[in-house]
Amino acid sequence: METFDLIIVGGGPVGLFTGYFAGLHGLKTIILEALADYGGQPQMLYPAKTIQDIPAYRKINGTALTKQLLASLETTTTVLRKNYRATTFNKYKDLWVINHEIAAKSIIIATGQGAFRPKQLPIKLDDQIADHVHYSLPDPAIFTNKDVAVLGGGDSALDFSLELAKLARVTLIHRRPEFRGMESNVQKLKKLKNVEILTPYLPQALSFHDNKIRLTCKQVGSNKERQKDFDEILVAYGFRANNRFLRKWEVELEEGLVAVNSKMQTNLNGVYAIGDAVTYDGRAPLIGLGFGEGQIAVMQIMRQVFPEKMLTVHSTALQ
Ligand SMILES: Cc1cc2nc3c(=O)[nH]c(=O)nc-3n(C[C@H](O)[C@H](O)[C@H](O)COP(=O)(O)OP(=O)(O)OC[C@H]3O[C@@H](n4cnc5c(N)ncnc54)[C@H](O)[C@@H]3O)c2cc1C
């Protein structure tokens, strides 16, 4: 069994910052993230949107915020583990154990609205094609000079298309004539020469031809078909979030969110919760607020569980 001082479940912005803060204060910490990419909602749902209320950043987008948080973590000993979904939670002596293999005296739940799963393209894919079908945009540079199909009609599809249009040829395909996302972004896309908008078309089949992926779409309401070849396909049908596993963990919930006191403690000794996963009177879903909750939880853990490690509250005294 791997043993740490602290396990943080969830590698969204709040979990990442808290992992940095805990590492800075000498707690042997691991962050577990269910997805293949860190960064939670800003990275997965709105990577290109400008966030204007992160302390000390006048403006920063979701991708850049995630990069900065990961860069800070590199300066600590905090361990990051992605593609790792915490499902079971048990007590063994004075340790909390995740998935029967990772143990710690303290846990911070930072699972946001729940473990994300991208809504899948409802087409059967063979492995060769599946390698070219993406559900997120962690590194737009890999699409440079490529023909890319973006599928979807919400804000993410529009944001992805605008971001990719800076370096690739983009075809945005949506099953309805109108988009759900911001109209101003639709207008921006319509003005770009390297962007084609195909509506109302529904993707039907993908096949491999001469190193390209041939996408066959059917026009909604008619039998007309259209085929186009692409290098990469980016699916932006949104995400489903699932926090149901928390019910089995016996943490007290209020309307599906973890109930905490002002020290971010749950009903279970040594188990804390922060960020969008929690509820208390007056909470708002804000990243900066979650950062502060992470600091409260770590300070509390230092005082209660590891008093011998509690050297100072202020990082300025840590050099
Ligand atoms: C469109 C949009 C715009 C927004 N704009 C702003 C803004 O301008 N300013 C602002 O402050 N906030 C904004 N927010 C809110 C902000 O994104 C959230 O408050 C923030 O992401 C919460 O961070 P978190 O780390 O608590 O949760 P999340 O970002 O939800 O991250 C939780 C992470 O935990 C992982 N996880 C969940 N369950 C498990 C499990 N069992 N095992 C392992 N990993 C798990 C998830 O995969 C996810 O990566 C916006 C939100 C949206 C949707």
The ligand as an SDF file (V2000), in Angstrom:
LIG
                    3D

 53 58  0  0  0  0  0  0  0  0999 V2000
  -18.5110   27.9970  -18.3430 C   0  0  0  0  0  0  0  0  0  0  0  0
  -17.9480   28.2440  -16.9710 C   0  0  0  0  0  0  0  0  0  0  0  0
  -17.3000   29.4470  -16.7110 C   0  0  0  0  0  0  0  0  0  0  0  0
  -16.7640   29.6960  -15.4450 C   0  0  0  0  0  0  0  0  0  0  0  0
  -16.1130   30.8780  -15.2100 N   0  0  0  0  0  0  0  0  0  0  0  0
  -15.5330   31.1130  -14.0070 C   0  0  0  0  0  0  0  0  0  0  0  0
  -14.8290   32.3370  -13.7500 C   0  0  0  0  0  0  0  0  0  0  0  0
  -14.7480   33.2270  -14.5950 O   0  0  0  0  0  0  0  0  0  0  0  0
  -14.2470   32.4880  -12.5140 N   0  0  0  0  0  0  0  0  0  0  0  0
  -14.3280   31.5450  -11.5330 C   0  0  0  0  0  0  0  0  0  0  0  0
  -13.7670   31.7470  -10.4590 O   0  0  0  0  0  0  0  0  0  0  0  0
  -14.9970   30.3670  -11.7500 N   0  0  0  0  0  0  0  0  0  0  0  0
  -15.6100   30.1410  -12.9470 C   0  0  0  0  0  0  0  0  0  0  0  0
  -16.3090   28.9670  -13.1570 N   0  0  0  0  0  0  0  0  0  0  0  0
  -16.4340   28.0130  -12.0260 C   0  0  0  0  0  0  0  0  0  0  0  0
  -15.1360   27.2140  -11.8370 C   0  0  0  0  0  0  0  0  0  0  0  0
  -14.7630   26.5830  -13.0600 O   0  0  0  0  0  0  0  0  0  0  0  0
  -15.3310   26.1820  -10.7390 C   0  0  0  0  0  0  0  0  0  0  0  0
  -15.6950   26.8540   -9.5470 O   0  0  0  0  0  0  0  0  0  0  0  0
  -14.0260   25.4130  -10.5090 C   0  0  0  0  0  0  0  0  0  0  0  0
  -13.6600   24.6910  -11.6560 O   0  0  0  0  0  0  0  0  0  0  0  0
  -14.1500   24.4630   -9.3180 C   0  0  0  0  0  0  0  0  0  0  0  0
  -12.9200   23.8160   -9.1930 O   0  0  0  0  0  0  0  0  0  0  0  0
  -12.8010   22.3830   -8.4850 P   0  0  0  0  0  0  0  0  0  0  0  0
  -11.3530   22.0260   -8.5680 O   0  0  0  0  0  0  0  0  0  0  0  0
  -13.4870   22.4440   -7.1740 O   0  0  0  0  0  0  0  0  0  0  0  0
  -13.7020   21.3970   -9.3750 O   0  0  0  0  0  0  0  0  0  0  0  0
  -13.5850   20.9610  -10.9040 P   0  0  0  0  0  0  0  0  0  0  0  0
  -13.0320   22.0460  -11.7380 O   0  0  0  0  0  0  0  0  0  0  0  0
  -14.9380   20.4390  -11.2280 O   0  0  0  0  0  0  0  0  0  0  0  0
  -12.5290   19.7780  -10.8770 O   0  0  0  0  0  0  0  0  0  0  0  0
  -12.8230   18.5710  -10.2030 C   0  0  0  0  0  0  0  0  0  0  0  0
  -11.8870   17.5000  -10.7360 C   0  0  0  0  0  0  0  0  0  0  0  0
  -12.0270   16.3300   -9.9450 O   0  0  0  0  0  0  0  0  0  0  0  0
  -12.0040   15.2010  -10.7960 C   0  0  0  0  0  0  0  0  0  0  0  0
  -12.6970   14.0980  -10.1200 N   0  0  0  0  0  0  0  0  0  0  0  0
  -14.0040   14.0410   -9.7980 C   0  0  0  0  0  0  0  0  0  0  0  0
  -14.2910   12.8750   -9.2020 N   0  0  0  0  0  0  0  0  0  0  0  0
  -13.1360   12.1750   -9.1340 C   0  0  0  0  0  0  0  0  0  0  0  0
  -12.8000   10.8930   -8.6340 C   0  0  0  0  0  0  0  0  0  0  0  0
  -13.7010   10.0920   -8.0600 N   0  0  0  0  0  0  0  0  0  0  0  0
  -11.5080   10.4780   -8.7290 N   0  0  0  0  0  0  0  0  0  0  0  0
  -10.5660   11.2830   -9.2990 C   0  0  0  0  0  0  0  0  0  0  0  0
  -10.8420   12.5080   -9.8090 N   0  0  0  0  0  0  0  0  0  0  0  0
  -12.1180   12.9490   -9.7260 C   0  0  0  0  0  0  0  0  0  0  0  0
  -12.7270   15.6750  -12.0450 C   0  0  0  0  0  0  0  0  0  0  0  0
  -12.4180   14.8500  -13.1740 O   0  0  0  0  0  0  0  0  0  0  0  0
  -12.2000   17.1060  -12.1820 C   0  0  0  0  0  0  0  0  0  0  0  0
  -11.0180   17.1700  -12.9510 O   0  0  0  0  0  0  0  0  0  0  0  0
  -16.8730   28.7220  -14.4020 C   0  0  0  0  0  0  0  0  0  0  0  0
  -17.5240   27.4970  -14.6810 C   0  0  0  0  0  0  0  0  0  0  0  0
  -18.0660   27.2660  -15.9290 C   0  0  0  0  0  0  0  0  0  0  0  0
  -18.7500   25.9460  -16.2000 C   0  0  0  0  0  0  0  0  0  0  0  0
  1  2  1  0
  2  3  1  0
  2 52  2  0
  3  4  2  0
  4  5  1  0
  4 50  1  0
  5  6  2  0
  6  7  1  0
  6 13  1  0
  7  8  2  0
  7  9  1  0
  9 10  1  0
 10 11  2  0
 10 12  1  0
 12 13  2  0
 13 14  1  0
 14 15  1  0
 14 50  1  0
 15 16  1  0
 16 17  1  0
 16 18  1  0
 18 19  1  0
 18 20  1  0
 20 21  1  0
 20 22  1  0
 22 23  1  0
 23 24  1  0
 24 25  2  0
 24 26  1  0
 24 27  1  0
 27 28  1  0
 28 29  2  0
 28 30  1  0
 28 31  1  0
 31 32  1  0
 32 33  1  0
 33 34  1  0
 33 48  1  0
 34 35  1  0
 35 36  1  0
 35 46  1  0
 36 37  1  0
 36 45  1  0
 37 38  2  0
 38 39  1  0
 39 40  1  0
 39 45  2  0
 40 41  1  0
 40 42  2  0
 42 43  1  0
 43 44  2  0
 44 45  1  0
 46 47  1  0
 46 48  1  0
 48 49  1  0
 50 51  2  0
 51 52  1  0
 52 53  1  0
M  END
$$$$
